[in-house]
């Protein structure tokens, strides 16, 4: 890792008397790897970008307001389970920092900060706009600024541009500095696709902005997909995740119907996906989780109100998916009743706090809602997750618990085991053998229905 400190004064001195760089000069610096790249937000999106730009030969600076993350990176340590510490220690020409004044030194700045929803399920742009203000305070001519955070159409070219153009020097987007949007497409711990192999959509505020941004991403991904505007690029990401949210809602709704018809939806899906065309498999679950699917559709529904255009299909899908934890708790109560027990006072072990298998990412995980609902009905709830030893404080939930060891004795001591995340570490046979009752939302226990212990939910 490098720890070089140049600072604004040194950069100004080095550039004294020189004409501000145009987009062609910036493009040449990118192609020659002389451009300095800054990544703001060193989480599940930003850190993989750091690896790719470092691997491509760039001098990379990582910015984060979380000093603990910065300190861990300086020590060569990882805070994301699927990112090996060897990769961090092997980084070359990388400096992590919380000093945002160093943005002035960067030639290219990529913003990868959270875009959550507020309590009213409306876009919370605090992180994006706050970051834009930090950039504006240190903006200089010739820089490229790229937003990757998922957002509503118009964020980059209208709202973020307006903030950036309030800089001290009066610099204008597309003329003095360059502005673009490229939606992140990270899928944590996906072994089939990585940052490098996933095509990158890029939209610029102007053609010069697009050319600069495309040149930058051409250095780290197998294929860039240029589009006509930042608005198109922003909407591309929304469509991708709305498509998933709607189809997941469909199978979640069908799951309830098929249960009444005594048809196993998992078997139906497996049979249907043998068709080599016209069908893509989506799977039911206890609710939506992660940083994209539960959130992104509502960015478009919020923006659609500006145009007096209701988005009924998206909102219906949201209602179905949001209702799933309630349905799972209802099924859990029914399953306990079938064994002569009630939900109040029952000991329940939730397996999995992460939003998907084999990651340590709890963002928007339905497990938190499940725990809240179960405890609200008087159940005594613990959890196990091999990737999350202690439940972190979430924006809407505070679960002050630590992971319970998954032992023979522990499994046998619970009235019900609720499988919320199908981690590969979970041995279905072991869980089936030692549990009294299992409510399975992920089809982890295949063929267990005949035992009388397993209820699909």
N, C-alpha and C positions, 0 to 999 in steps of 0.2 A: 504494500500500500504506500501511496505517497502522502506526504504531510506538508508539501510545499505551500507557503502562504505568500501570495503576491499582493492581493488587496487592490482596491479601486485606484489608489494613488499610483501604484506601480503600473497598472494597465493604462491609466490616462497618460502617464509619462511616456510609456512605450509607443502610444498611438498619437502623441502630440504632433500636430502639423500634418497629419495624414487625412485624406479624404475618407469619410465614413464608407464602410464596405457596402457595396451593392449586392444583390442576390447572386450574381455570377461569381463575385469574389468569395461569398459564403459557400457556394456550391463547390468551388475549387478547394476551399479549406476542408470541407467535409470529405471530398474524394481523396484528398491527400492525407487524411486523418490528422490534420493539424487543428481541426475544430475541437474546442473543449465542450463536452456534453455535461449538462446538469440534469439530474433526475430528482424531482421534488415528490416526496412520499415514498418511503422505502418498505412498502408492504408487499402483498402478494402480486401486485402488478409492477411496482417500481423496481424491486430487487432483481427480478428476472431480466428487466431491461438493462440494468447495470451490468449483469453478466454478459449480455450480448454485445453491448457497446465496448466493454473492456476486451472481450474476445476478438472484436473487430479491429482493435488497435487504437481506440480513442482514450484520451485522458478524461476520466469520468469523475464527477463530484456528485455525491448523493446528499440530498438535503432532507432533514426530517425534524419536526418540532419535538419529537420524542427523544430526549437525550439518552435514555436507556438503550434504545435501538442503536443510536450512533456509537455509544461506548462499546456495545457488544460487537458491532462490526469492526471497530478499531482493534478489538481483541481477537478478531477472526472467528467469532462465535455466531451461531445461527439462532434465530428466534422463530423460525418457521420449520415445522417438522420435516417436510419433504425436501428442504434445501440443505444439502450436506455441507458441514462446516469446512470440508476440504475445498469446496468450490470457493468459499469466501476467502480462505487463506491463500488460495491460488490467484486471487484477483491481482491484476497488475494495473498500475496507474489509476488507482481508485482512492478517493478521499471522502469519507463520510463526515458530515458536519451539521451543526444546528445554526451556523452563522449565515443568515440569508443575505447579508451584504455581499457575499461572494458571488451572488447571481450576476453581478456586474462583470465578472471575469469570464462567464460562460458565453459561448457562441450559439449554442442550442440549449434550450431549456424545455424539458418535458414534464408536464404536471400530471401526477397520478395520485390524487387525493380523494378521500371518500365523498360520495354524494348520496347520503341517506335520505330517509323521509322524516318529516317531523311528526308530532303527535296526531296531526290531522291528515296524515298520509299525503302531504304536499312536499315538493322538493325542498330539501334543506341545503342551500347553496353556500353555507357559512365557510366551508373549507375551500371551495373553488374561488369564491370572491375574495376571501382573506388572502389566499395565495396570490391572486392577481394583484392585489394591493401591494404585497411584499415585492413582487416582481417590478411593478411600476416604480417603486421607490428606488430601484437600482437598474432600471432599464437603460440600455445604450443603443446607439444606432448600429444596424447590421445584425442584430440578434434574431434568432428564430424561436418563437414560443409556440409550443404544441400542447394542446389539452388532450388527455386520454380518458379522463373520468367520464363515466356515462352520464348523460344529461339530456335536457329537452332541446329541440331544434331552435337555434337562435342564440344559444348561450355564448358560443365562441365569437361569432361575427358581430353580435350586438352587445350583449351584457359584458362579456370579458374584455372585448375591444374597448368599450367605453371606459372601463377602469384603467386599462393599460395606457390609454391615450391621455390620462390625467397625470402623466409623468412630468417631472420637472423640466425636461428639455422640449416639451411640446412635440415629441416624436409621433408620427402617424403610421398606423398599420398599413402594410402594403407599399409604403413609400420609404420610411426610415427603418422600420423593423418588420418582421414577417410573422404571420399568424396562421396557424393551421389546427385542424382537429383530426385525430386518428384514434378511433375507438379501441380500447383494450379488448383482447379476446382470450384472456388467460383462463385456463381451467386447471386449478391447482392439482398437482400430482397426476395429471393425465400422462400416461406412459406412451401414448400413441402420437401426441402432438405437443410441441413446445413453442416458445416464443419465436424461435427461428423458423419453424416449419409452418406456422399458421399465416396465411396471407394477410396483409395489412391494408385496410382501407384508409385512404388519405384524402382529405378535402382541405383546400386552402382558401383564405379570405380573398386572395387575388391569384392570378396565374403564377406570378413570381413567388408568392407564398407556397403554392402547391409544388412548384419545381424544387424549391429548397427543402420542403418537408419530404417529398418523395425521394430525393437524393439521400437524405439522412437515413430513411428507413430501408432504402435499397441496400445499405451496407450491412444490415443485420437480419433481414428476412428473405425467404426464398422468392417472394412475389409481393409487390405492392399493387394495390388496386386504386388508381386515382379516380376521384369522382368530381363532379362539377362545382361543389360548394361545401362549406363546412356544415351547412344545414342537412345536406344529403348524407354526409358522413355520420352526423349525430343521429339521424333517423335510422340509418342502417343498423346501428347497435340496438336501438329500441325494437325494431322489427324482429331481429334475431331472437331477442329474449321474450317478446310478446308471443311470438310463434311457439316457443317452448312452454310458456305459462298457460296459453290457451289449450294446448294439447295435453298438458299434464292435468289441467282442470277436467278435460274430457274423460280421461281414464279414471280420475278420482270420482267423477260422477257415476261412471259406468260400474266402478267397483261396488258402490252401494246397491245398485240395481242387481248386479250379478250375485251379490251375497244373498239377496232375497230369492233369487232363482236357483240358488245352490250351484252356481257355476264359478269355478276358480278363474279369476281374471288373469292371473299369472300364466296359467296354462293356455288361455285364449291368446294372450299376447305372444307367447313363444310360438304358437302355431301360426299366427298371422304374419309374423316377421319372416317366415320362410318364403313369402312372396317376394321375388327379386325386384319388384318395381311397384310404385304407387303406395307404399306403406313404410312408415318409419316408426319404430317402437318407442313409446313413451311409457313410463311406469308410475303407478300410484305411490303414495307415501303418506306420512303423517302431517304433511304441510310443506310449504316451500321454504327453502333456506338458501344461504349464500348472499353474495353482494350484488347479484344481478336480477335473477328471475323474480324474487318477491318485491323488488323495488322499481326496476326500469319501466314496466308498463304504466305505473302511476305518474311517471314523468310526462308521458304523452297524454294521458287523460287530463292532467292538470293544464297542459299547454292547449289542449283542444277546447277548453272552456273559453279561451280568448277568441276563438273563431265560431263560438256558438254551435259547436258540433259534438254531440254526445258520442261517447265511445262505449256503447252498450255491451258489445262482445267482450271487450277487455275487462270492463267492470264486473260482468257476470263471472268471468274466469277468476277474477280476484276474490269474489264472494265465495266461490266454491273452494278455492285453495285455502282461503283464510279460515273456512269452517272446518277443515280437516282435523285439527287438533281436538276440537269439540267432539267430532264423530269418534275419534280414537278413544277418548275418555269415556264416552258413552258405551262403546263396545267393551272397554275394560270393565266397566261396572256390570254389564250383562254377563261377561265371562265369570266374574267373581260370584254373581248371583247364582250362576249355574252350578257352582260348587258350595252353595249354601253360605256364602260370605257376602258382606256388603263393602262398598268402597270406603265408607267412613271407618277409619281405624286400620284399614288394610296396609300391610307393608309391601311396597312396590319398588322394584329396582328397574330404573330406566337404563337401557344399554345404548350408549352413544349420546354425546353432547354436541359433537361436531355436526355440521349441516349435511355432510356427505362422507362416504367411507374413506378411511385411510388418510385423513387430513386432520390438522389441529385447528381448523378454522371454525369458530362457533357463530360467525355472523349470521343473524336472522334465523338461527337454527330453531325448528319447531319444538325441539326438546325443551327449551325454556318455557314455552307456552304450555306444553304438556305437564311439566312439573308444577307450574302455577295453578293450572286447572285441577290437577289431582290433589294438591295440598288444599286448595279452596274447598274441596269436597271432603276434607278430613283425612285423606290418606297420608301415610308416613312414607316419604319418598327419598330414596337415595339414587345415585347414578354411578355408572362405571364408564370410563372412556380411556383406553390406553394412550391416547394422544393428548388428553387434557386432564392433568392430575388435579387441578383445582379450577373450579368454575370461575371465569373472569366476570367482572362487573360489565354488564351490557347497558346499552342506552335505555332500554325499557325494562330490564329485569335485573334483579340482584339475587342470585342463588348462592348462598354462602355454604357451599358444600365442597367436599373433596371426593375424588374417585374411590369407590369401594373396591377392594380386591375381588377378582372373579374366582372364588374358590368353591369347592364342593359344599363346604359348610355354609358359606354366604348365600349361594344360590338356593339351597334347601330352606333357608330361614325366611325367605320372602314368600308372601302369598301369591305374588304375580311378578313375572319378569316381562317388561315391555320393551321390545326391540324397536328402537327409533332410528338407529344408524347401523347399517350392515358392515361393520369393519371386518376386514379379512382376518384379523386376530381372533375373532369370535368363532369358536368351534361349535357348529350346530349340534353335533352329536353330544358333546359335553353339556351344553345348555339344556338340551332335551332330556337327558338322563337325570339331571340333578334338580330341575325346576319343578315346582308343583303345578304351575300354570304359566303359559306363555301367550302374550298378545304380540303378534308379529306383523309389523307394518311394512317390512322390507322383503318378505318372502325368503328370509334367511333359513328358516327351518322348512325344508322342502319335504313333502310327504309325511309331515308330522301330525296331520289332522286325525289320522286313524288312531293315534295314541290317546286321544281325548284330552290332551294337555294343550294343544295349540289352537288358538283362535286367530284367524287372519283379520287385520283391521286396516 
